[in-house]
Amino acid sequence: MLAPGTNPFSSLDSQTTTSLANGLRPHPSNTPAEGFIKKYAEYQPVQIRYFTLHSTKYYWNDSAQNFEVLTGLEDLDVKCSSIHSEHSGGLSKDQQEYRRLFFGVNEIAVKVPSLFKLLIKEVLNPFYIFQLFSVILWCSDEYYYYAMTIVLMSVISIATSLYTIKKQYVMLHDMVLAHSIVRVSVCRADNEIEETMSTDLVPGDVMVIPSNGTVMPCDAVLISGTCIVNESMLTGESVPVTKTNLPNPLQGEKGEECDTVYGTEEHKRHTLFCGTNVIQTRFYTGELVKATVVRTGFSTSKGQLVRSILYPKPTDFKLYRDAYLFLLCLVPAKTIVVKSLDIITITVPPALPAALTAGIVYAQRRLKKMGIFCISPQRINICGQLNLVCFDKTGTLTEDGLDLWGVQRDNAFKESLVKTHFVACMATCHSLTKIEGQLSGDPLDLKMFEATGWWSDPCPLAHPVGAGAWSGSWSLCSAFQTSYEIGIVRQFPFSSALQRMSVVVRLLGEKRMDAYLKGAPEVVASLCKRETMPQDFAEVLEDYTKQGFRVIALAHRRLESRLTWDHIETNMEFLGLIIMQNKLKCETPGVLDVLRQAQIRTVMVTGDNMLTAISVARDCGMIPPQDRVIIADALPPKDGQPARINWQYADNPSKHMSKTDIEVSPRPLSLERYHFAMSGKSFTVITEHFQDLLQKLVLHGTVFARMAPDQKTQLVETLQSVDYFVGMCGDGANDCGALKRAHSGISLSELEASVASPFTSRTPNISCVPDLIREGRAALVTSFCVFKFMALYSMIQYISVTLLYYILSNLGDFQFLFIDIAIILLIVFTMSLNPAWRELVSRRLPLGLISAPLLVSVLSQILICLAFQSLAFLMVRQQGWYEPWTPEEDEHNIQNYENTTLFYVSSFQYLIVAIVFSKGKPFRQPSYKNCERHLYVSEQHTYLSQRKQILTLHPYVLNLLLQIVCVPYSWRVTLVYIVLGNAAVSVFMEVSVRATSSVIHIYICVQVYFQIQL
């Protein structure tokens, strides 16, 4: 790329000329780069090297000798004061076009791949490549019937996959496109307001936020005015948030001491994020609400979320790795022995993809009946290995918002509650705002204000509309006879770091003002006068918190005439407690108990407050009542001090602990009575500065609060790095990245989250999680059974062909066709019909095909089949009526006694191993409940056992089709005994292997348990 310069933030105003060096005016150009080169012809154009990967441009940095990503205004490490002084005036048209060369068009473009590209990607699967090779080989050998059958099944499978993938891309494209392109007003350097499209925005532009709101097309920092924003796209909490303008430190008393480098995370209270909905703006003295663009395109918060959906890290599953190893192990040895391409198609079952697909399709059908829809069927098998499930809180574990349960006052019945400071604090100490005549804000504030019975004006005044008798702890009021108005003079918004908020108010007609405070009880108590605190404060608070309630304390102070703002929140008078209840969905405790009994770990990952999350975790049983919660509060490096972690008990925040007080160990029971909780900020600090502790902390972390979307995704990746199979259950757009990255993502919403999630449940509660795991386990067991059966199928057929090669014979084409279609495919399809077991047990499935019990089972059955086929082959040659067979010139004539005998025995062996490998409980329903398969196997046994009568009735038809010869009745009886002996030995060996495996598993568990106890 050619550009006038290498730094996108360099000013071109000093280089701007109205004419070129030769006095000519610049000519218009088709491309921005060519236009700039012509416009600044007196400067040598610079060649910019870059490449694009995953919708991100990487530019070459000569000084660093490395490729770097340009994210936006933050690349300058710009300070807050500089944003006001240098980046608040807007850009000229030339500067905007110049920066657009580097940052590109401001859009999040999701390109829908063509069907051809998706087809190429799909058919590059190793199984399909092998199928193509097999089909070509069969066609060259004139074996058209089975080849066409496999081709038809493969086409249907590929077409289904292409349809679901294409549909997913289209849904994501439509979701991103909605509200992505809007018209915006931009301030230019000459103080003019210009209308333009949002796609033209670049970092450094100053846009005017309309008073009626808009959907933000970029990340921008407010430099004037105030906005009410709905950030549910980011946090999952449908709560309007107030965004204030970025303070200018140079205008304060401390000046440059408070001038810090701007960051979207550190200054998120002043940042409008892309994709969030600006509901309302507020401005004073006619000043416009302005915001400076910080990031555009895929560099924005929404862009990063979309990138995590488009380009997730590949999910590795040991079953599929072992499947490829399974193929590689089968091919070489047999090729060396037989040296024939045809033998390869026998030893490696080409119907394996279809066989595996059958089990997944049946599981997908059963899930659909439960109201669980799947757009990534291959993930069903992975669900069977889940041993940890992350849950969002709001809308997933709990209902939306909090409910007011009651209040606690020391003098509850000594005075009327209506005109008390207690009610005045409830009515004024909040951050609610009126939007289109409706109060909006934090649900906690809304419930608290509605309980007072007061009403609010758009101006900062609050009026009670009723009075009357209060029964019990609290109730609503009747109508007031006289006006009672309180004006809010100043608000100090809630700070999660301080765990409190306060307001300064004045009663109408009064000269002096009052201060009201609410927040965490321990924090409020520390700011109150000791004599105003109830003696049983600690006991009452502990009693409520142990019951899972969210407790908020209120305090009041009468302000003196002369008082600085710094001393308002001191010497307060304690008013009482408000008890809030975050109602759980009725299904939540039961489902979590089922998962706990199945030894599946549960973790809460939420964007909500830490204390609320811990309270809900205790209430739903995720944290047992007797267990303690340790909050890991990690602080980043500051003022030359290294990063550190403060440890404190959740039920006693004032009690701090050192690292030596906590033995962070990966042993399962060393911290069985402790659960770690941390915020998103702490998680980021620990990830960056305490890598040695990160994995140990997540092993015992149960509550992760205030987590941003990218932090949720990072947590899932960290849990996967410690060998967890992670499921994620959520309902918001902020969960999309984690839903996509998890081994199994389950969305309870059919909106944005369903686009990224492999599974979507129509049931809006977590009861779908155990159902999905049960079906996943059943599907995984079916896959193991199918793999074992297909391995035996290929080996049984290989043994038959190898023995027949000894006499220069082979199986006939229609014999192959009968075995492959009439027996194998129907067995595979009916084998997959067993539904999931009704209970979720604690027993674990093997992680892969390469495990000792599975290999012993397969090898023992191979030896048994080899022994009985060899026995039949040798015995038929010893019969008195046996006539040796000599090859004829017609290679298709393979009718002989050895062929007929091995065909009969091998046909029964397929049925025997199918029954032996069909595993039932504790993961699937027993085979005898599979009516379709039971009926089919019975018919097959009946048909095969009665074939001797059929041979005498229609010898010429069967000779023509199956190319078999008629054998004496006595030999048919002998074959029945051989088959029954084969069945008895196979069943005995499989039962012995399973029993031995169970004993070894129990022994290992007991050993581990006693080692941990010691």
N, C-alpha and C positions, 0 to 999 in steps of 0.2 A: 504494500500500500504506500502511495506517495502522499506526503502531507507537508505543510509549510513548517512544521516543527515537530519535536519529539515529546514535548510536555503538554498534555491537554489543558493544563491550568495556566499556561503562560498567556499573558495579555497580548492581544494582537492590535490593540488600539494604537500603541506607539508605532506599529509598523504599517498602519492603514494609510493608504494614499488614495487620493481621488483619481489619480491617473498613474499609468505605468511609467517606467523609466524613460521611455521614448515619447511620453506625453499622450499616449493613446489610452482610451478608456478600456477597462476590462470587458471582455466579451462573455456572454452567458455560456454556460457549459452544461452538458447533460448530467455529469456526476459532480457531487460536492468536492471531491478531491481535485478533479481537473479544474473546477471553478476557482478553488483557492490557489492552485499553482499559477493560473493565469493572472489572478488578482494580485498576487504577491510575486510577480515574475522577477523582481530585482533580488529576491532571496533564492538561494539554492534549495530546491525541494529535497526532502529527506525520505529515504526509503525506510519504511517501518515494517519490521518482521513480526508476524503474529500467526497464530493458528487458533482454531476454534475446536473445543472439545466439550461435549455435553452442555451446549448452549452457553459456554463461557469462553471469552477471548483471552488468550495469553500473549502478552507483548514482551518483546525482547528488551532487556535492560542492559545497556552496554557497560555501565559502571559495576553492576552486580554480576554480569556475565550469566544471567539467568532469565527465564521467562517468568513474568509476574502478571497478576490479575489486577485490573483497574476496577475498583468497586464503586468509587464515587468521591464525594467531598471529604470523607474520612481519611483518604490516602494522604491528605495534606497535614494530618494531625493538627487540625485547625482548633484554636481555642474558642471558648464561648464568646469572649469579647470580640474576636476577629469576625465571627459570624455576623455580629451587629455592625461592625465598622467596615468590613471589606466585602461581605457577601449578602448584604441586605438591599443593595441598590438595583440588583438585576443585571442581566447580561445584554450586551448589544446583539444585534442580529448576527454579526460576523463571528462573535465569540461563541454564540450558540451553535452555529453551523460547524465551527472548528472543533468544538468538543464532541459534536455528534459523530465526527469521523472516528473517534476513539471509543465512545460509549455506545454508539449505534442508536437505532430507533428504540424509543421507550415502549416496548411491548413484550408481552410474555407469549411468544408464539409456540403453540403446540402443533407441530406438523403431523398430520395423519399419514402414516406410511401407505404406499400403494400395496394392493394385494400381491403384486409380484414380489416386492421386497419381503413382505411377511411370509410368502410362500417359500422363498429361498431360505429364509432364516429357519423356518419350521422343518423343511425336509433335510436340513443338514444334521438332523439328529442321527447319531450313529446307528440306531435301530432301523431307521428308514433307509439309510445308505445300504445297510446289509440286505434289507428287503429288496431294494432295487437290483443289487447284485444277484440275489437268489432268483428273482423273477426272470432276469435275462438268462440265467443258466437253465432254469426249468423250460423256458420257451425253446432254447436251443436243443434240449432233449425231448421236445414235443410233449412236455408235461403241462398242457395248457390249462386244465381244469382248476387245479389247485392254485396255479399262478394267477389266474383271473380272479379267483376268490380272495386271495391276499391283496391283490391290487384294489379290488372294490372296497374291502375293509379299510385299507390305508387311505384311500381317497375320502371316505366318509369321516375317518378320524381327523385327517388334515383339514378338511372343510369345516368341521365343527370347531377346531382350534382357531382357525383363521377368523371365523365369524365372531367368536367371543373376544379375541384380541382386538379386532377392528372396532367392535362395538365399544370396548373400553377406551380406545383412543378417541373415538368420536365424542363420547361422554365427557372426557377430560377436556377436549378441545372446546366444546360448547360451554362447559363450566368456566373455563379461563377467559373465554372470549366475552362472556357477559360482563358488562360494565367496565371492560378493560380500556376501551377507547371512548373518551369524553372530550367535550370542549372545555378549555380552561382559559382563564385570564392571567396573563403574564406581565409583570412589570419590567419595562425596559430601562436601560441605563439613563435614558433621557426623561425619566419619570412619566413615560406614557404607558397606558394600559392597552395591551394588545390581545385580541382573541386568537387562539391557536388550538391545534389539536394536541391532546396529551401525548401523542407519539413523538412530538417534536421536543419534549422536555429533556433537559440535560442537567447534570449536577451543577448547582450554582444559580439556576433559574429561580426567580422569585414569583410564586404563583399566589393569586388572590383566592381565598376560600370563600365561596358564595354563602350568603346568610342562610339560604334555605338548605344548605348541606350538599354533599356530593360523595361519591365513592372515590377514595384516593387512588390516583393512577401511579403513584410513586411514594417513596419514603421522603418525608420533608420535616424540617424542624420549624416550629412556630416562632416567629420573631415579633409578632404583635397580635393582640387579641386572645380570645379563649375559645375552645371548641368542645362540644359534647360529642363523643365518639363511641360507636359500638364496635368493640374489638373482638366479637365472638369468633371471627375467622381465625384469630391468632390464639386466643385464650380458651375458647369454648364456653366462656361465661357471657351470657347475653345481658350484660350490665353496662349501661352507659358510663363512660369514663370521662372525667373532665381533664382536658389538656390545656395547660397554661403556657404562655409565651416563655421562651428561654431567657432567664435573667441575664442582664449585662453586669458582670462583676465590677467593671470599672466605675459604675454609677453608685456602687455601695460604699459603705464605710471602710471595709477592709481592702477594697481595690484589688490589686493584682494577686493578693494572697489567696483569693478564692477563684482565681481564673484558671480553670482546668481545661483539659483537652476534651472536645466534644466527642461523645460516643452514643450511638443509638440505644444501647442497653443501659448505660449509666444515666442517660437523660431521656428515658422513654416517657416520662411524664410530660415532656415537651415535644415529643416526636409523633407525627402522624404517619402510620404505617400503611403501605400499599395494600389495597383490598379492604381496608376498614371503612366503615360508613360514618362520615361526618354528619351527624343529625342536625346540629344547630351550632351557630357561632355567636359570640358576644364581643362587642367592641365598644369603645368609649370615645366620646368627643369626636365622633365622625371618623375615626381612624379605621382603615381597612384591616381585615384579618389577613395577615400575610404569612407565608411559610417558604423557607428556602429549601429547594430540592437537594436532597443528600445522595440518594441512590435511585437508579432507574433500571428497568428491564429485569433480567434474571438476577441482578444483584440485590433487589429488594427482598423484604421478608416474604412476600407472596411468591416471588420468583424462586427463592430458595426452597420454598415448600413444594412448588411445582417440579423443580429439578429433582427433589428427593423422590417424587412419584415417578417421574420419567426415567430416571437412571438410578434405581436402587442397587445396592450391593447385591451380588448374586447370592441366593440362599443355597448353601451346600447341604446335601442330604446324603448320608452314608449309603442308603439303600440304592440310589442311582449310581454312585461310584462303584459299589459292589456289583451292580448289574453289568457294567462295562467290564469289570474284572472277570465276571462270570463268563462273558463271551470270550475274552482273551485266553482264559484257562482251558476252555473247551476246544478251541480251534487248533493250536499248534500240535498237540500230542497226536490227535487223530489224523492230522494231515501227514505227519511223518510216517504213521503206520500204513495208511492206505494210499497216500499220494494221489488224491483225487479231489477235484473241486466238488464233485457230487456228494462226497462224504461230508464235506463242510456243511452243506445245506441240511444234512441229516443231524449232525452233532449239535448245531446251533439252531434252535427252534425259531423259524422265521415268524411264527404266529405269536411270539412273546409280547410284542407291543400291543397286539389286539387282546391277548389274554389279560395283560395288566390293565388295559383300558376298560375291560368288562367290569372288573371289580370296582373301579373308580366310578364308572357310569351308574352302577347299581347303588353305590353309596350316595352319589349325587342325587339320585332319584329319591332315596329315603330322606335325605336332608331337605329336599324341596317340599316333601309332605309335612315336615316339621316347621316349615316357614323359613328355612335357611337356604339362601341362594348363593351359588358359587360361580365365580367368573374365572377361577384358576383351579381346575379340577386336580392338578398334580399336587396341590397343597393339602388335599384331603388325607393322603398317606402321612404327611408330616404331622398332622394334628394328633396322630396316634402316639407321637413321641413327646408331646408337650409335658413338661414338668414344672413350668412356671407360667403364670398368667398375670399380666399387668392390666389393671383396671383404671379407667378414668373415674372420677368421682361424680361430678354433677351430671345428672341425666343418665348415668350408668348404674352406679351403686345407690344413689339417692334420688329423690325427687328434686326438681329445680328449686333452689332457694332454701331459706330457713323459716321456721314458724316460731312465733312468740309463745313460749310455754307459760311464763309467769314472771313475777318480779319479787324481790326480797328486800324489805326495808326493816330497819331497826325499830321504827315507830309506826308500823303499818296501820294501826287502828286508833292512833292518837289525834289525827287531824285529817281533814278532807284532802284527798289526793289531787283534786282538780287544779288548784292554783298553786301547787307546791313547786319547788325548784326541781323536784324529781321529774314531774311531767314536763316542765319547761325545758329541761335538758333533753328529754326524749323528743320534744317537738322542734328543737333548734340545732342540736349537735348532730348534724348529718350533712351529706353532700348531694341531696336530692335536687333535681331540677325539673321544671315543667316543660314538656315537649308536646306541642299541639294540645294543650289543656290537660295532659296526663302527667302525673308525677313519675319520674324515671330515676333510676339510680341503683345503688347496691340493694339487693333484696333484704338484707338485714336492716338497713336504714328505713326501707319502705315499710316493712312489717312493724317496726318500732314506731314510726310516725303514724301509721294508720290506727294503731292501738290507742293513741292519745285522743282521737276524735277531732283533732284540729284540722285546719285547712291552711293552705299556703298561697300567697300571692306571688306573681312573677317578681315583684319587688321583694327585697329581703325582709319580709314581715311574716309572722306566723300567728294565726288567730285560732283560738279554741271555739268550736261551734256548740259545745254542750257542757252541761254540768249536772251533777246529780249524785246519787249514792253509789259508791263503789263496793261491790261485793267480793269477798275473798281478797285475792292478791291484786286483781285488776279487772276492769270492765269498761265498756264504752259509756259515754256521757250523754245527758239530755241537753236541751237547748239552754244557752246562757241568756240571762236577762240583760247583762251589761257587756260592753266590749272589753276584751282583754287582748292587747296586741303587744307582740315582742318583735323588735327589729334586730336583724343580724348585722352587726357592724363589720365584723371580720371573721373569716374562716381560716383555720389552720388544718388543711386536709389530712386525712389519715395517712400515717407513715408506717409501713411494715417494719422499718428499722426501730422506730420509737414505740410501736404497738399502741398508738393512741392518736386521737384527734381532739381539737378543741375549737370553741367559737367564743367570740366576744359579742354580747347582745346588750340591748337596752330596752327596758320596759317603757311602753308609751306613757309619757308624762313624767318619767323619772330622769334625773340628771346624771346619776351615777350608773355605771355599767356593771354587768355581771359576766363572769367567765364560766363556761360549762365545759366539762372534760369527760370523755368516755374512752375506754380502752381495755386492755388486758387487766384483770383484777390485781395482779401482783404489781404491775406498773403504776396503776392508779393509786393503790394503797401506799406506795413509796412516796407519792407526791402529796398525800393528805396529812393533816394534823393527827397526831397519835391519839388525842382525846376523842376525836370524832369516829375512830374506827371501832366497830363492834368487837367485843372480846372473843366471840366465837367465829370470827371472820375466817380463819384458816380452816376450821372444821367444816363450816357450811360450804365453803368453796370446794374443798376436797370431796365432800359428799356429792355435790352436783357434777363435778368433773368425772368422778368415777361412774356416774350414771350415763355418761356420754353427752351431757349437755354442753352447749357453748355458752359460757358465762361472760358477761360484759359488766364492768363497773362504771358507775357515774359519780361525778364529783362537781362541786360548785365553789365559787369564790366571789365575794363582793369586792370589786376593784376600787382602789383608792383613786383620788383625782389625779395624782401624779405617780405614774408607774410605767416602767419601760416594758417593751414586749417580751424581753428575755426573762422577766420574773413573773409572768402571768401564771404559769403552771407550777406554782409552789404554794405551800400552805393552804391547800384546798380542803374543803369540808366534804367528807364522804357522804353520799346520798343513798346508795344501795346497789343492788345487783339486778341485772336483767338476764333472764334465763331463756336462751334460744335453743330450739331443737331442729336439727337437720334430719328430716324424716327419711328413713331408709325405704327403699322399695320393698314390699313385703317378701319378694322372692330372694332378696340379697343374702340374708343370714343363712338360709337353708342351702343355697348353692355353694356359698363359701365353705360351709361345713362339709358338704359332699366332696369338694376339692381337697379340703384338709385331710379327710379320712383316706382319700386316694393318694395322699402324700404329694400333692401338687401345690407348690408354693404360690402364694398370692401376694401381689405388690400393688400399692396404690400410686398412680402417677397422675397428678392433677395440677391444674393451674391455679387452684384455690389456695387460701391461707393455710399456713402450716398447722396452727392450732385446731382449726376446723377439720382438717384432714386427719389429724391424729384422733380427734374426738370421734369422727365417723369410723375410723379404723377399729377403735375399741368397741364401738356400738355394734358393728356388723360382725365382730368376732375375728377379724383379720389379726388383731392383737389381743390375745387373751387377757382377762382382767388382772391376773397375777403377774404378768410380764411388765417390764419397765421399758420406757422409750427414752433413748438418748439422742438428743439433737446435736448433730455435727454442724456447727456454724463456722464455715471457712471464710477467712478474710484474705483478700489479695494483698500483695506487697504495696506498702505505702510509706512515703517519707523515709526511704532507706531501710524500713523494717521488712523482714522476710514474711512471706505468707505463713499463716498459722491457722490452727483449728481450735476453736473453743468447744469443749464438751460440756453439756449440761442436761440434767434430767428434764423431761417435758413437764412432769408434774411438780417440779421444783426448780424453775429457771434460775433462781438466785444461787443455787448450789452448782458451782463449776468444778470440773474435774480436769486433771492433767491426763496426758496420753498414757502415762504409766498406770493410771487407775483402771484402764480398760485394756483387756487382753484381746486384741483384734486377731483372731485366729480362724483359719479355714475349717477347723474341726466343727462338725455339725452341732454338737451339744455344748461346746465351750461357752457359747453365748445364747443358750436356749431361752433364757429369761430376759434377754435384751433384744430390742429392735432399734435399728438406727433410722433416724429421720433427718432429712436435709432438704434445703431449698434449691432452686435452680441455680442461683448464684453460687452457693456453696459447692454444688456438683461441678460447676465449671472450674472453680478454683482448685478443687481436689483433682480434677482431670488434668489441669495444667501443671500443678506444683506438687501433687502428692500421688504420683503414679503407683508408687509402691503400696499405698493404702487403698487405691480405688477398687481393685477387684475384691479385696477382703471386706471392704465396706458394703459393696453391693451384694455380697453373699448373705449379709444379715440386714440389709436395708429393706424396710417395709413401706415407709411413707416418703414419697418424693413430691414436695409441694412447690408451687410457683414455678413450674417447669414450662419453658417455652417449647414450641413445636420441635425445633431442632435439638433441644436438650432431651426431649422424649425419645427421639430417634437415636441419639447418642447413648442414652441409657439402655435401650434395647440392644444396641451393638455391644455395649460393655457386658451385659448379661450373657449374650451369646458367646463372648470371648472366654467366659468361664464355664463353657460347655453346658449351658442351659438351652433347652428348646423352648423358645419364648412365644407365648401367645399374647395378643394385645386386643383389648375390648374397649371401644370408645364410640362416641356418637357425634363428635364435632370435627370441623375442618382442621382444627389444630392438632388432631390426632392422625392426620393423613400420612405423614412421614413415618410415624411409628407403626401404623397399621400396615404400610407397604413393606417396611423393613423386617417386621417380626416374621417368624416362621409361619404364623397363622394370625392374620388380622381379622377381627370380627367387628363389623360396624352395626350399631343399633339404629342408624339413621339411613334413609334412602336418599340423602342429599349428597353433599360434597364427599363425605367420608366413604360412601359406598363406591366411589370411583377408584379410590386407592386400595380399598380393602378387598382381599380375596373372597371374603364371606360377608354377606349382609343378612341380618335377621329382621324379620317383620315383627317379631315379639320384642317390645321395647324394654327388655330386662335381660339380666345375665343368665337366665335359665337355659339359654341356647348353648352356653359354653360347655357344660358337661355332656350335652347331647352331641355336640360336634366332636369332642374328644372320644366319646364312646364309638361314634361312627368312624372316626379316624383310626382308632385301634382295630376295629373290625376290618376296615379296608386294608390296613397294614398287615394284619394277620392273613387276610386273603392274598395279598401280594406275596408274602412269604410262602404260603401254600402253593400258589400258582408257580412261583419260581422253582420250588422243589419238584412239583409235578412235571413242569416243562423240562427240567433237567433229567428226571427219570424217563420221561417220554422220549427225549432225544437219545438217551443212553440205551433204553430198551430197543428202540428202532435201530440204533447203531449196532447193538449186539446181534440182532436178527440179520442185518445186512452183512455183518462181518462173518458170521457163521455160514451164510449162504454163499459168500464170496469164496469160501473154502472149496465149494463144489462148483464154482463158476456160475452160480445162479444169483438171483436177486428177488426182491419183492416186485410185484407187478404195479403198473401205474394205477389201476383201479384199487389195488390193495392199499397203496399209499393214500389214495383219495378217500377210501372208506375210513382208514385209521385217522387221517388228519381232520376230516370234516365230520363224519358221522360219529366218531368217538371223541377225539381230542377237543375240538372246538365246543361241542355240546357239553362235555364234562367241565371245561373251563368256565363256560357261561353259567352253568348250574352251580358250580362250586362257589361262585361269587354271590349267590342269592342268600346266604346265611345272614340274617340281620345281626345287629350289635347286641351284646349281652345287656340286660336291663340295669345292671349295677356298674358303677365305676370303681374298680378295685385298685388296690395299691401296688399290685404286681406290675413290673416293668416289662416291656417288650424288648427283644434284642435290638441293638442299634443298627445292625447291618446283616447282610447275608453271610459274611465270613465270621461265623461264630462256631465254637466247638460243638454244641448240641446239634445245630443244623447240619454241619458237615458230617458228623457221625451218622445222623439219620439218613442223609442222602447216600453216603458211601455204603452203609450197611444194606440199604434197599437195592443199590446197584449190584452188590455182590450176590444178594439173594436172587435177583432177576437173572443174573448171569448163570448162577448155579442151576436154576430150574430150566432155563432155556437150553443150556448145555446138556442137562440130563435128558430132556425130551429129544434133542438132536441126536444124541448117542443111542438112546433107546430105540428110536424108530429105525435106525440102521441095523439093529439086531433082530428085528422081527422077521419071522419066517416068510411072510408074504412080501417083504421089502424087495424092490427091484432098483438097482443103481441107476442113477439118471446120468445121461450123457448130453452135453450141450449140443444143440442143433445150430444150423446156419441161421435160422430165424432167432435173433437175440431177444425178441419179445415173447418167445415161448419159454416160460419158466415154470411150467406145471410139473411138480415132483412132490414126493412125500415129505421131504425136509421142509420145503416151502409151506406146504399146507399145515404141517405140525407147528412150525414156529409162528405162523400167522395166527393160529388158534391160541396158542399159549400167550403170545405177546398181546393179543387183543384183550385177554382176561387180565394180564398184568397191568395194563393201563387203568382198568377199573379198580383193581386191588389197590394200587398206590394212590389213586384218587380218594378212595375211602380212608386209607391209612393216614394220608396227609391232611385230611379235612379236620382241622382243629376246632373244637367248640369253645365252651366256657373255659376261662373267665372273660374272654374278649368277644366271642361270638356265640350266637345261639347254637345249640347242638344240631348236628346234621339231620337227625331224625325229625326235626321241626321244619326242615327245608323240603316242603312237600314236592315241589317241582323236581328237585334233584333226586329225591327218593324214588319218585315215579320213573324218572328217566333211567336210573341205574338198574332198577328192577326190570324194566323193559329190555335193557341191553343184556343183562344176564339171561333173561328168558330167551331172547333172540339167539344169543351165542350158544346157549345150552341146547336149544332145539334145532340148531342148524343141521345136525346129523339127520333129522327127519326131513328137513327141507332139501338136503342134498339128494335124498332118494326120490323126492317128488319132482324136483326141477333141476336135474344135474346139468343139463345143457345150458340153461340160463345162467346159473351161477358159475359154471366153468367159463362161460364167455365173459362175464363181468369181473369176477374175483380171481379167475385163473387158478382154481384149486382143484384137487383131485379127490375122488371118493376113497375113504379109508374104511377098514373093517370096523364093525360095531365094538369089538373088544378093545381096539385101540382108542376109540372115542371114550370109552369108559376109563381107560388108563389116563387119558388126557384130563378127565374130570378130577381124578385123584391127584394128579400133578398140580392142577390149578388150586384145589382145596389145600394141599400141603403148602403151596406157595403163599396162599392167603393167611394160613395159620402162622407160619414163620414170620411173615411181614408184620402182622398185627402184634405178635409177641415182641419182636425186636423194637418196634416203634414205641410200644408201651414201656418197655424197659428203658429206652433212651430218655423218654419224658420223665419217668420216675427218678432215674439217676440225676437228671438235670435239676429236678425240683429239690432233691436231697442236698445236692451241692449248693444250690441257691440258698436254702435255709441254713446250711452250715456256715456259709460265708457271712450271711446276715448276723448270725449269732456271734461269730468271731468278731465282727466289726463292732457289735453292740458292747461286748465285754471289754474290748480294747478301749473303747470310748469311756466306759465306766471307770476303767483303771486309770 
